[in-house]
Amino acid sequence: MPHPQEPLSGIHPLLVGRFSPYRFDPSAVVDDHGVGLLLEAARWAPSAGNSQPWGFFVGRPGEPEHDRVLPHLAPSSARWATDASLLVVTLTRRHVDDTQLLYSEFADYDLGQAIAHMTVQAQAMGLASHQFRAFDLEGLTKELNPNPGWAIVSMVAVGKAADGPSEGRDRRSVAHLLSAPWSLGE
Ligand SMILES: Cc1cc2nc3c(=O)[nH]c(=O)nc-3n(C[C@H](O)[C@H](O)[C@H](O)COP(=O)(O)O)c2cc1C
């Protein structure tokens, strides 16, 4: 019997190997081609009505874009995200321009899929990613000033992992995820 916290054999090694590191190798570099591949992977994600409601702001250490993002990290994420080779700010197009009209009912959902693509692509390139929300959303929004209708959702730190998977990555069982929506569950 496999341990309930071990992935069942048969799922793809890229999925088994993925984890969110809390340490990155500060000497690692993601070159232009690498950045392009990560964005390309996101670009090919599915989206409702092919609405592609995602957008990104990227910066690597030493670049002005990185300098604009760094001051808005929360202390908890600055501890490790600063050493990542690439920071990606993720945005979704939630509304049509400055109206309250939804651009897509699935805008945030589709952004999540694009990021999932990006993280698997990163894994395939020998890189690790750590998504996070620990940053000053208001401050970063003021700094980047996205177009009306666009909202910053999250950030992703990408680089060479300098640690292994952390404690507390337990997953609920498949039985739970099949029953939780309909039973009282835990
Ligand atoms: C939308 C989102 C926001 C997250 N925010 C944070 C965060 O602010 N700080 C953090 O350390 N990790 C953050 N994480 C990472 C999760 O804690 C992590 O994915 C989860 O614990 C499972 O671990 P694993 O990715 O190693 O499997 C976030 C992940 C997602 C998808």
The ligand as a Gaussian input file, in Angstrom:
#p B3LYP/6-31G(d) Opt

LIG

0 1
 C       -2.318000      31.479000      -5.107000
 C       -1.227000      31.004000      -4.182000
 C       -0.770000      31.824000      -3.180000
 C        0.272000      31.402000      -2.347000
 N        0.762000      32.257000      -1.411000
 C        1.858000      31.915000      -0.701000
 C        2.476000      32.853000       0.180000
 O        2.054000      34.003000       0.288000
 N        3.565000      32.448000       0.890000
 C        4.070000      31.174000       0.753000
 O        5.072000      30.854000       1.400000
 N        3.526000      30.279000      -0.093000
 C        2.435000      30.608000      -0.828000
 N        1.878000      29.718000      -1.700000
 C        2.476000      28.356000      -1.854000
 C        1.628000      27.324000      -1.132000
 O        1.752000      27.492000       0.263000
 C        2.068000      25.923000      -1.571000
 O        1.797000      25.757000      -2.936000
 C        1.349000      24.828000      -0.771000
 O        1.730000      24.877000       0.582000
 C        1.626000      23.443000      -1.297000
 O        3.014000      23.206000      -1.321000
 P        3.751000      22.745000      -2.653000
 O        3.555000      23.835000      -3.697000
 O        5.191000      22.591000      -2.274000
 O        3.108000      21.486000      -3.106000
 C        0.827000      30.113000      -2.515000
 C        0.349000      29.279000      -3.533000
 C       -0.658000      29.713000      -4.366000
 C       -1.147000      28.802000      -5.482000

